[in-house]
Amino acid sequence: MFGRFWRSNDGGAGSPEAGLAPSEPAIAADALDRLRELAGDDCGAFLIDLFEEFFTTSRDIIDEMAANTRDADLGQLRKSSHTLKGAALNLGANVLAGLCKEGEGAAREQRSPDAAWIPRIEAEFARARVEFETVIKPHLQA
């Protein structure tokens, strides 16, 4: 159903494991279809609430990740990155999840991510939120 709006993630060049192509949708259509299937036909309000909770909670986690990076608290950075990665994957925000995987890996190796990492997380989070608000949410409210 949502596939007509997005190119779904096929594990190719746009997957988190393959380097994240900029053309990758912020939220994968196949994940939305899976969530809709799990929630049932009358799922619009549920999915809107789910995504809005994700954006609220994720904002706090990103703030934590920025503080963890600034303070070089690599143990907490690994945990925060892992938490956001899982939530993002569950909702199809695969590019955001891939960026979190980068930070989690760096922290696991006892090094801080590069200086551009948090701004990239911020930009991808904003892109996912805009895509949700302008493309997905209006469709769910219809």
Buried (B, 14 or more C-beta within 10 A) or exposed (E): EBEEBBEBBEEEEBBBEEEBEEEBBBBBBBBBBBBBEEBEEEBBEBBBEBBBEBBEEBEEBBEBBBBBBEEEBBEBBBBBBBBBBEBBBBBBBBBBBBBBBBBBEBBBEEEBBEEEBBEBBBBBBEBBBEBBEEBBBEEBEE
